[in-house]
């Protein structure tokens, strides 16, 4: 007699076999009580973290070499690869008011490191003896009240050319880039045609469009030395300066305006055979007054004493600060006419009150500055270093300093202790290229298209 309770028909047998096979495939054959966990296919690699939008190497006090990267707020700081080792970059701390979209990460690169990268993005480390150095300054697009530059190429003001300058610098592939200050110019007012109004102000978005976006390629191309300009003083774009570019450690509670440092100490950067002194001249109260502010003169006299100490072991040095010590400023007077004046009386008096009452030359052979929005090279007498002004990096140019103005205002040259033959001026968007030569440095001035517009041999 057949036991029908154990008998499966052909269709039912096929169904049972199918269910059993499916159970085996999904792992239900595991022992009772062991839960099956479904996981991703391990043959599919997990995507690597993307490289930061902006990363660079900058040189600071005591020969520190800093890697820095800007990442989106809320993201972890990326790892940095150093030769065969990997370490984590550290946050620079809470971002300032107006910069909540991003955070800055940094890492002090050890000496003798041969290679460094951040999530696959290679960093360019300092070479032992840089032979090609670019100097640029005053690069942002001016938006200040009714003084409005054409930031987009579709406006009516003077065209902002810094993106073209940056492209021209990239073609040179320098060993080092020195920015002599004034990165941020989009301050307040209604911007020009097709300009985005939210990009105006002392915020991340304004720093982004004014400096970081146009500089992105050259930031990664060479190490940088950053000099603070008056646009980064404690009444203007100081938060962006101290968060992103200043190489010093931040103080406690850094974003309270009362904790903003109006002055920071000078420091020395060694670049092979060439030393560079970086000096902060951002803050000078009543800079163009007939009588300099005594407290500012005393402060800068102290800084010049520090400069003298810093270069005591140097054989060749440049002093880089934002404001020219001996320069010619062009402006429009109250009657609407072009005019010129000598600058900077505060710094000149500070040198006169310093210990040595002069800049040590040697070793300081050149003064690299900006602030005046054009190019100047003044050959100075009485043992003073030559004065170079690289203030035409893209922002609105100052009124032209013509031969006629120089001839009509001989008192300006007298105040500076120079003659007409000592003055070289180019009224153009420009930057400088310093190339090492057997006789010193050959300096070429290039316009925003990268064409040569001036040259000076054996400096």
C-alpha positions in Angstrom: 0.0 0.0 0.0 1.4 3.3 -1.0 1.8 6.1 1.6 0.2 9.1 -0.2 1.3 11.5 2.5 4.9 11.2 1.4 4.3 11.2 -2.2 5.1 14.3 -4.4 3.8 14.7 -7.8 6.2 15.7 -10.6 5.2 19.4 -10.6 5.5 19.6 -6.8 8.9 17.9 -6.8 10.2 20.4 -9.4 8.9 23.3 -7.3 10.5 21.9 -4.1 13.9 21.5 -5.9 13.7 25.1 -7.1 13.0 26.5 -3.6 15.8 24.4 -2.2 18.3 25.7 -4.8 17.3 29.3 -4.1 17.7 28.8 -0.3 21.2 27.5 -0.9 22.1 30.4 -3.1 21.1 33.1 -0.5 22.7 31.2 2.3 19.8 29.9 4.3 21.7 26.7 4.8 23.5 28.3 7.7 23.1 26.9 11.2 20.0 27.9 13.2 20.5 31.2 15.0 23.1 32.5 12.6 21.8 35.5 10.8 22.7 35.9 7.1 24.2 39.3 6.3 24.0 40.5 2.8 27.1 42.5 1.8 28.3 44.4 -1.3 30.3 42.5 -3.9 33.9 42.8 -2.7 35.1 42.6 -6.2 33.8 46.2 -6.8 36.4 48.6 -5.4 35.3 51.4 -3.0 36.0 54.8 -4.7 39.0 56.7 -3.3 38.3 60.0 -1.6 38.4 62.9 -4.1 41.3 65.4 -4.1 40.4 68.7 -2.4 39.3 71.6 -4.6 42.2 73.8 -3.6 45.6 72.6 -2.3 49.0 74.3 -2.1 52.3 74.4 -0.4 53.5 77.6 1.4 56.7 78.6 3.1 56.7 80.2 6.6 58.8 81.1 9.6 61.7 78.8 10.8 61.8 77.1 7.3 58.4 75.5 7.9 56.8 74.0 4.8 53.0 73.8 5.1 50.7 71.8 3.0 47.2 73.2 3.0 43.9 72.1 1.5 40.4 73.6 1.5 37.6 71.0 1.9 33.8 71.2 2.2 32.6 71.8 5.7 31.6 68.6 7.5 34.2 66.5 5.6 37.1 64.9 7.4 40.5 66.4 6.6 42.2 64.2 3.9 45.2 62.0 4.4 48.6 63.2 3.1 51.1 60.8 1.6 54.7 61.6 2.4 57.2 59.4 0.5 56.1 55.9 1.8 54.2 57.1 4.8 50.6 58.3 5.2 49.3 60.7 7.9 46.2 62.8 8.5 46.0 66.5 7.8 44.7 68.6 10.7 41.9 71.1 10.8 43.0 74.7 11.3 40.1 75.1 13.6 36.6 76.4 13.3 36.1 78.5 10.3 35.3 82.3 10.7 31.9 83.9 10.3 31.1 84.0 6.6 33.2 80.9 5.8 30.9 78.1 7.1 30.9 76.3 3.7 34.6 75.2 4.1 37.3 74.2 6.4 41.1 74.5 6.0 43.3 71.5 6.6 47.1 71.7 7.0 50.2 69.7 7.7 53.8 70.6 8.4 55.9 68.7 5.9 59.1 67.3 7.4 62.4 68.4 6.1 64.0 66.1 3.4 60.6 64.9 2.2 61.0 63.9 -1.4 57.3 63.7 -2.5 53.9 64.6 -1.1 50.3 64.2 -2.3 46.8 64.6 -1.0 44.4 61.9 -2.2 46.4 61.4 -5.4 46.9 65.1 -6.1 50.7 65.7 -6.2 52.1 68.7 -4.2 55.1 70.6 -5.5 57.7 70.8 -2.8 60.4 73.5 -2.6 63.5 72.9 -4.7 66.9 73.3 -3.1 67.9 76.3 -5.3 65.0 78.0 -7.1 66.1 79.6 -10.3 62.8 81.0 -11.6 60.7 83.0 -9.2 57.4 84.9 -10.1 56.4 88.0 -8.1 52.8 89.3 -8.4 50.5 91.4 -6.3 47.2 93.3 -6.0 45.2 90.7 -7.9 41.5 91.0 -6.9 38.6 92.6 -8.7 37.7 96.0 -7.2 34.2 96.4 -6.0 34.1 99.3 -3.5 31.2 101.7 -3.3 30.9 103.3 -6.7 34.4 102.2 -7.8 33.4 99.1 -9.7 35.8 97.0 -11.9 34.5 94.7 -14.6 34.8 91.3 -12.9 33.1 89.2 -15.6 34.2 90.6 -18.9 30.6 91.9 -19.6 30.7 95.1 -17.6 31.7 98.6 -18.3 34.6 99.1 -15.8 38.2 98.3 -16.3 38.5 94.6 -17.2 39.8 92.4 -14.4 42.7 90.4 -15.8 44.0 88.3 -13.0 42.7 85.0 -14.5 44.8 85.8 -17.6 47.8 86.7 -15.4 47.5 83.3 -13.6 47.4 81.5 -16.9 50.5 83.3 -18.1 52.3 82.5 -14.9 51.3 78.8 -15.3 53.1 78.7 -18.7 56.4 79.8 -17.0 56.3 76.9 -14.5 58.2 78.8 -11.8 60.0 77.2 -8.8 58.5 79.7 -6.4 55.7 82.3 -6.4 55.7 85.4 -4.2 52.4 87.3 -3.8 53.1 90.7 -2.3 49.6 91.2 -0.9 46.0 92.4 -1.6 44.2 89.3 -2.6 40.6 90.4 -1.8 39.0 93.4 -3.4 35.2 92.6 -3.6 34.3 94.6 -0.6 30.9 96.4 -0.9 28.7 98.1 -3.4 26.6 96.9 -6.4 28.8 94.9 -8.7 29.1 95.3 -12.5 27.0 93.7 -15.2 26.5 89.9 -14.9 28.4 89.9 -11.6 26.9 87.9 -8.8 26.0 90.2 -5.9 26.4 87.5 -3.3 30.1 87.3 -4.2 30.7 90.7 -2.7 31.8 91.0 0.9 34.3 89.5 3.4 33.2 85.9 3.0 34.3 82.6 1.5 32.5 83.1 -1.8 34.2 86.4 -2.4 37.6 84.9 -1.6 36.8 82.0 -3.8 36.0 84.0 -6.9 38.6 86.7 -6.2 41.6 84.6 -5.5 41.2 80.8 -5.2 39.3 80.1 -8.4 41.6 82.0 -10.8 44.7 80.8 -8.8 43.7 77.2 -8.7 46.2 75.8 -11.3 49.2 77.9 -10.1 48.4 77.2 -6.4 49.3 73.6 -7.2 52.2 74.4 -9.5 54.8 75.8 -7.2 55.3 76.6 -3.5 54.1 80.1 -2.4 55.2 82.9 -0.1 52.2 85.0 0.9 52.6 88.6 2.1 49.8 90.4 3.9 48.4 93.5 2.2 46.4 96.4 3.6 43.3 94.8 2.1 43.8 92.1 4.7 44.1 94.4 7.7 41.8 94.2 10.7 39.1 96.4 9.2 38.8 94.4 6.0 39.5 90.9 4.8 41.6 89.8 7.8 39.5 86.6 8.6 40.2 85.1 5.2 43.9 86.1 5.4 44.5 84.5 8.8 42.4 81.4 8.1 43.8 80.5 4.7 47.1 82.2 4.0 48.9 83.4 7.2 51.5 80.7 8.1 51.5 81.3 11.8 49.4 79.4 14.4 46.1 80.9 15.2 45.5 82.4 18.7 42.7 81.3 21.0 39.3 82.6 19.9 40.8 84.0 16.7 37.7 85.3 14.9 36.8 88.0 17.5 37.9 91.3 15.9 39.7 92.4 19.1 42.0 89.4 18.7 43.0 90.3 15.1 46.7 91.1 15.0 47.2 94.5 13.4 51.0 93.6 13.1 52.8 90.3 12.8 56.5 89.8 13.2 58.8 89.5 10.2 60.3 86.2 9.3 62.9 84.7 7.0 62.4 82.2 4.3 65.4 80.4 2.9 65.1 79.7 -0.8 68.4 78.1 -1.7 71.1 80.8 -2.2 68.4 83.5 -1.8 66.9 84.5 1.5 63.6 86.3 1.6 62.4 88.4 4.5 58.6 88.7 4.8 57.4 91.8 6.6 53.8 92.7 7.4 53.1 96.4 6.6 49.3 96.0 6.3 48.4 98.5 9.0 49.6 102.1 8.8 47.1 104.6 10.3 46.7 107.8 8.3 49.3 106.6 5.8 49.3 109.6 3.6 49.1 112.2 6.3 51.8 114.9 6.3 53.0 113.7 9.7 53.2 109.9 10.3 51.5 108.3 13.3 54.2 108.1 16.0 53.0 104.7 17.3 53.1 103.2 13.9 56.6 104.6 13.3 57.8 103.0 16.6 56.2 99.7 15.8 57.9 99.5 12.4 61.2 100.7 13.8 61.0 97.5 16.0 60.2 95.4 13.0 63.2 96.8 11.1 65.4 95.9 14.0 64.0 92.4 13.7 64.8 92.4 10.0 68.4 93.4 10.7 68.7 90.5 13.1 67.1 88.0 10.6 69.6 88.8 7.8 72.7 88.8 10.0 73.7 85.5 8.6 72.6 86.1 5.0 74.8 86.7 2.0 71.9 87.7 -0.3 68.4 88.7 0.7 65.2 90.3 -0.6 62.8 92.2 1.7 59.2 91.6 0.7 56.5 93.8 2.2 53.2 95.1 0.8 53.8 98.9 0.9 56.8 100.4 -1.0 59.3 102.0 1.3 60.4 104.4 -1.3 57.8 104.7 -4.1 55.7 107.0 -6.2 51.9 106.9 -5.9 49.6 108.2 -8.6 46.1 109.5 -7.8 43.4 111.9 -8.8 43.4 115.0 -6.6 40.4 116.9 -5.2 40.1 118.9 -8.4 40.0 115.8 -10.6 43.5 116.2 -11.9 46.2 113.5 -12.0 48.8 113.9 -9.2 51.7 112.1 -7.7 53.3 111.8 -4.2 56.2 110.1 -2.5 55.5 107.1 -0.3 55.9 105.7 2.4 56.9 108.3 5.0 55.9 106.1 8.0 58.3 103.3 6.9 61.0 105.7 6.0 60.9 107.4 9.4 60.8 103.9 11.0 64.1 103.0 9.3 65.6 106.3 10.5 64.6 105.4 14.1 65.9 101.8 13.9 69.2 100.6 15.4 71.3 101.0 12.3 69.1 103.8 10.8 69.3 102.1 7.4 68.5 98.8 5.7 71.5 96.6 5.6 72.7 96.4 2.0 74.3 94.0 1.7 72.7 91.6 2.2 69.3 93.1 1.4 69.6 94.0 -2.3 66.0 94.3 -3.5 62.7 95.5 -2.0 59.7 93.5 -3.4 56.4 95.3 -2.8 53.0 96.1 -4.3 50.2 98.5 -3.1 50.7 101.0 -6.0 48.7 99.5 -8.9 51.3 99.5 -11.6 55.0 98.4 -12.0 57.8 100.5 -10.7 61.5 100.0 -10.4 63.5 102.8 -8.6 67.2 102.7 -8.5 68.0 104.1 -5.0 71.1 105.9 -3.9 73.0 106.1 -0.6 73.4 102.4 -0.2 69.6 101.6 -0.3 68.4 98.5 -2.1 66.5 98.9 -5.3 62.8 99.4 -5.0 60.4 97.1 -7.0 56.6 97.5 -7.1 54.6 94.6 -8.5 51.1 96.1 -7.9 49.6 95.5 -11.3 48.5 91.9 -10.9 44.9 92.4 -12.1 43.1 94.9 -9.9 42.1 98.3 -11.3 45.3 100.2 -12.2 46.1 103.5 -10.6 46.2 106.7 -12.7 49.3 106.7 -14.9 52.5 108.3 -13.7 53.5 110.1 -16.8 56.8 111.7 -17.7 55.0 115.1 -17.6 53.9 114.5 -14.1 57.4 113.5 -13.0 58.8 116.7 -14.7 56.1 118.9 -13.1 56.7 117.5 -9.6 60.5 117.5 -9.0 59.9 117.7 -5.3 58.6 114.1 -5.3 62.0 112.8 -6.6 63.8 115.0 -4.2 61.9 113.6 -1.3 62.9 110.1 -2.4 66.5 111.0 -3.0 66.5 110.0 -6.7 66.7 111.6 -10.1 64.5 111.2 -13.2 66.9 108.6 -14.6 66.4 106.4 -11.6 62.7 105.9 -12.3 61.2 103.1 -14.4 57.4 102.8 -14.6 55.0 100.6 -16.6 51.3 101.3 -16.5 50.0 97.9 -17.4 48.6 94.7 -15.8 51.7 92.8 -15.1 53.9 90.5 -13.1 57.6 89.9 -12.7 59.8 86.9 -13.5 63.1 86.6 -11.7 65.6 84.3 -13.3 68.9 83.5 -11.7 72.0 84.4 -13.7 75.8 84.3 -13.1 75.7 88.1 -12.4 72.6 88.0 -10.1 69.0 88.0 -11.2 67.6 89.0 -14.6 64.1 90.4 -14.1 61.5 90.4 -16.9 58.1 92.2 -16.6 55.3 90.4 -18.5 51.7 91.6 -19.2 48.6 89.5 -18.8 49.2 87.7 -22.1 52.7 86.7 -21.0 54.4 89.1 -23.4 57.6 90.9 -22.3 57.1 94.6 -21.6 60.3 95.4 -19.7 63.5 93.8 -18.6 66.3 94.5 -16.1 69.6 92.5 -16.2 72.0 91.5 -13.4 70.0 92.8 -10.4 
